């Protein structure tokens, strides 16, 4: 359930990979520019729902995302996200046998970089699209220089509607880590119980996650469901574990391209294909993750300039980068 702008159309303006996500411009300058332009005023005004749907928030667009991934099944839409290892060096500096959960893995562009970085990392990856998971498995199994035997475990799951399976971190193991089972508001989510083949017969679960990555995933979920989605992610994270976040920031060029009729909420939009996109402020991200009991380690806007290959136009990209930790007790 992840998406970025097609790298076939956008490229960095002459910077190498290490510099790609550095601060190319000041976010405050972009904010002043956008807020002073009357053409963008509708993005900043309060959102008033139509009377007929005032009590109905945007619905999770799982089928829309499945259709999206089918249209981009060739894999050309995404590139391997090597930059994430620079943004989140904890992934490569982690202890041996670290377990990572990627929420909304898409075609594996994040997982393949993580697996390539260390032979002792195991990645568990979920997505709402079966076709996409099959593609991710194919991409990763065929990637050069990676031995993925028993190290990549994709599973089908719609994080906006279902709970994580018990085999990721069962209640008994949570208690053994000194953490009582969280009481979650999962009214939007369906409970699921299963026992995958890679678990030993007497093994109850894999023992929780050391890291969870949410890379361009949360913005695809209706804002009203984000708190419960984050809560259940935290529920499978070990005490002391890290949640690594990267997603669209307010005033990103893709936000400014949406038309007034595409607004479905405040800073929330629906594309013509039915997929959703939300644009975060630092305060919104801080409030969402603090409410789930996480400690903020890093939180900032990443501002990068890109060039459209088709018309040569320079564009200003804004992402939110965050690192959050689950308390030890």
C-alpha positions in Angstrom: 0.0 0.0 0.0 3.0 2.3 -0.6 3.5 4.8 -3.4 6.0 7.4 -4.5 6.1 9.5 -7.6 7.3 7.5 -10.6 11.1 7.7 -10.7 11.0 7.4 -14.4 9.6 10.9 -14.5 11.4 12.5 -11.6 15.1 12.6 -10.8 17.3 14.5 -8.5 18.8 17.7 -9.8 22.4 16.4 -10.3 23.0 15.2 -6.7 24.5 11.8 -5.8 22.6 9.3 -3.7 24.1 10.4 -0.4 22.9 14.0 -0.9 19.5 13.2 -2.5 17.6 13.7 0.7 19.5 16.5 2.3 18.0 19.9 2.8 17.8 21.4 -0.7 15.6 24.3 0.5 14.1 25.6 3.7 10.6 24.3 4.5 9.6 27.6 6.1 10.4 29.4 2.8 8.2 27.0 0.9 5.4 27.5 3.5 5.5 31.2 3.0 5.5 30.9 -0.7 2.5 28.6 -0.8 0.5 30.5 1.8 0.9 33.7 0.0 -0.3 32.3 -3.3 -4.2 32.6 -3.7 -4.2 29.7 -6.2 -3.3 27.4 -3.3 -5.7 28.8 -0.7 -8.2 25.9 -0.9 -5.5 23.5 0.4 -5.3 25.5 3.6 -9.0 26.3 4.3 -11.1 24.2 6.7 -12.7 21.2 5.2 -16.5 21.0 5.3 -18.0 17.6 4.4 -21.0 17.5 2.2 -24.2 17.1 4.2 -24.9 13.7 2.8 -21.5 12.3 3.9 -20.8 14.4 7.0 -20.7 11.3 9.2 -18.9 9.1 6.6 -15.1 9.5 6.5 -13.2 8.2 3.4 -13.3 4.5 3.2 -10.1 2.4 3.1 -9.3 2.0 -0.5 -7.8 -1.5 -0.5 -9.3 -2.5 -3.8 -8.1 0.8 -5.4 -4.5 0.0 -4.2 -4.8 -3.6 -5.5 -5.8 -2.1 -8.9 -2.9 0.4 -8.7 -0.3 -2.3 -8.1 -1.8 -4.5 -11.0 -1.3 -1.5 -13.3 2.3 -1.2 -12.2 3.1 -4.9 -12.0 6.2 -4.6 -14.2 8.1 -3.1 -11.3 9.3 -0.1 -13.2 7.3 2.2 -11.1 9.6 1.7 -8.1 13.3 1.7 -7.6 15.3 0.0 -4.8 15.3 2.4 -1.9 19.0 2.4 -1.0 18.7 5.9 0.5 16.7 4.4 3.5 19.8 2.8 4.8 21.4 6.3 5.1 18.2 7.8 6.6 17.8 4.9 9.0 21.4 3.5 9.8 20.0 1.6 12.8 18.8 -1.0 10.3 22.4 -1.9 9.3 23.9 -1.3 12.7 21.4 -3.5 14.5 22.2 -6.5 16.6 22.5 -9.9 15.0 19.3 -11.6 13.9 17.2 -8.4 14.0 13.5 -8.9 13.0 11.9 -6.1 10.9 8.2 -5.7 9.9 7.5 -3.7 6.8 4.0 -2.4 6.8 2.7 -1.9 3.3 5.7 -3.4 1.4 4.6 -2.8 -2.2 6.8 -4.6 -4.6 9.7 -5.0 -2.2 11.7 -1.9 -3.0 12.4 -1.3 0.7 12.8 -4.9 1.8 15.4 -5.7 -0.9 17.6 -2.9 0.4 17.3 -4.0 4.0 18.0 -7.7 3.2 21.0 -6.7 1.1 22.5 -4.7 3.9 22.9 -7.7 6.3 22.8 -11.5 6.1 21.4 -11.7 9.7 18.3 -9.6 9.2 14.8 -11.2 8.8 12.1 -9.2 7.1 8.4 -9.8 7.6 6.4 -7.9 5.1 2.6 -7.3 4.6 0.5 -5.8 1.9 -3.2 -5.7 1.0 -2.5 -7.0 -2.5 -1.7 -10.7 -3.2 -0.4 -9.9 -6.7 2.0 -7.3 -5.1 3.3 -9.8 -2.5 4.0 -12.3 -5.3 5.8 -9.7 -7.2 7.8 -8.6 -4.1 8.8 -12.2 -3.5 9.9 -12.6 -7.1 11.9 -9.4 -7.1 13.7 -10.3 -3.8 14.3 -14.0 -4.6 15.8 -12.9 -8.0 17.9 -10.0 -6.6 21.7 -10.5 -7.0 23.8 -10.8 -3.9 21.0 -11.7 -1.5 20.4 -15.1 0.1 16.8 -14.9 1.3 16.3 -18.4 2.6 14.2 -18.1 5.8 14.8 -14.3 5.8 11.9 -12.9 3.9 8.3 -13.7 5.0 5.6 -11.9 3.0 2.0 -12.2 4.2 -1.4 -10.9 3.0 -2.9 -8.3 5.3 -4.9 -5.1 5.0 -3.5 -3.1 7.9 -6.5 -0.7 7.7 -8.9 -3.5 8.4 -7.2 -6.4 10.1 -5.1 -7.0 13.2 -1.6 -8.4 13.0 -1.6 -12.2 13.5 -0.6 -13.6 16.9 2.5 -15.3 15.4 4.3 -12.0 15.2 4.1 -11.4 19.0 1.7 -13.4 21.1 0.3 -12.2 24.4 2.3 -14.7 26.4 5.6 -13.5 24.9 4.6 -9.8 25.5 4.2 -10.6 29.2 7.6 -12.3 29.3 9.1 -9.1 27.9 7.6 -7.3 30.9 4.8 -5.8 28.8 1.2 -6.5 29.4 -0.9 -7.1 26.3 -2.1 -3.7 25.0 -5.7 -2.8 25.1 -6.4 -1.6 21.6 -9.3 0.2 19.9 -9.6 -2.1 16.9 -13.2 -1.5 16.0 -12.1 -1.0 12.4 -10.0 -4.2 12.3 -10.8 -7.9 12.0 -9.1 -10.3 14.4 -7.0 -13.0 12.7 -5.3 -16.1 14.1 -3.0 -18.5 12.1 0.2 -20.5 12.4 2.6 -20.1 9.5 4.7 -23.0 8.2 8.0 -21.4 9.1 7.3 -21.6 12.8 8.4 -24.7 14.7 5.7 -26.9 16.0 6.2 -25.8 19.6 6.9 -22.2 18.7 4.1 -19.8 19.6 5.4 -16.7 17.7 8.5 -15.1 16.3 8.9 -13.0 19.5 8.1 -9.5 18.3 9.8 -7.0 16.1 13.0 -5.0 16.6 12.0 -2.6 13.9 8.8 -1.6 12.1 9.0 0.5 8.9 6.1 2.6 7.7 7.4 4.0 4.4 4.7 5.9 2.4 2.0 3.7 3.9 0.2 5.7 6.6 -0.8 8.4 4.2 -2.7 5.9 2.1 -5.0 5.1 5.1 -8.0 7.3 6.1 -7.0 9.7 8.8 -9.7 8.5 11.1 -8.2 5.0 11.1 -4.6 6.1 11.6 -4.6 6.0 15.4 -5.8 2.4 15.7 -3.4 1.3 12.9 -0.4 2.8 14.7 -1.6 1.2 17.9 -1.6 -2.2 16.5 1.8 -1.7 14.9 3.2 -0.8 18.3 1.6 -3.9 19.8 4.0 -6.2 17.9 7.1 -4.0 18.5 9.4 -5.2 21.3 10.0 -2.9 24.2 12.9 -0.7 23.1 12.2 -1.3 19.5 12.1 1.4 16.8 9.3 2.5 14.4 10.8 4.2 11.4 8.5 6.5 9.5 8.7 8.3 6.2 5.8 9.9 4.3 4.4 12.9 2.5 4.8 16.3 4.1 2.5 19.3 3.8 3.3 21.6 0.8 4.8 18.7 -1.1 4.4 19.3 -4.8 1.9 16.4 -5.1 -0.4 18.0 -2.6 -0.4 21.3 -4.5 -1.4 19.4 -7.7 -4.6 18.1 -6.3 -7.8 20.0 -7.4 -10.5 21.3 -5.0 -12.9 18.5 -5.9 -10.3 15.9 -4.8 -10.3 17.0 -1.2 -12.0 14.4 1.1 -10.7 15.9 4.4 -8.2 18.4 5.7 -4.9 17.8 3.9 -6.5 14.5 2.7 -7.2 13.8 -1.0 -8.5 11.1 -3.3 -6.8 10.4 -6.6 -8.8 9.7 -9.7 -8.1 5.9 -9.3 -9.7 5.9 -5.8 -6.4 5.8 -3.7 -6.0 8.2 -0.8 -3.2 10.5 0.1 -2.7 12.5 3.3 0.0 15.1 3.9 1.5 15.4 7.3 2.7 18.2 9.5 5.3 17.5 12.2 2.8 18.2 14.9 0.3 15.7 13.4 2.9 12.9 13.3 4.1 13.8 16.8 0.5 13.6 18.2 -0.3 10.3 16.4 2.8 8.5 17.6 2.8 10.0 21.1 -0.8 8.9 21.5 0.3 5.3 20.7 2.9 5.5 23.6 6.0 6.0 21.5 9.0 8.2 22.4 10.1 10.7 19.7 13.8 10.4 18.7 13.9 12.3 15.4 11.2 14.2 13.5 11.9 16.6 10.7 10.9 17.7 7.2 13.1 16.4 4.4 13.1 18.9 1.5 14.5 17.9 -1.9 14.4 19.3 -5.4 13.5 17.1 -8.3 13.4 17.6 -12.0 10.7 16.3 -14.3 12.4 14.6 -17.2 9.6 15.3 -19.6 9.5 19.1 -19.3 12.6 19.9 -17.3 10.5 21.6 -14.6 12.1 21.7 -11.1 9.8 20.5 -8.3 10.0 20.8 -4.6 9.4 17.6 -2.6 8.6 17.5 1.1 8.6 14.3 3.2 8.3 13.8 6.9 11.1 11.7 8.5 10.6 10.2 11.9 12.1 7.7 14.4 10.1 6.6 17.4 10.9 4.2 20.2 8.7 1.9 22.3 9.5 2.4 26.0 11.4 -0.4 27.7 8.6 -0.8 30.3 
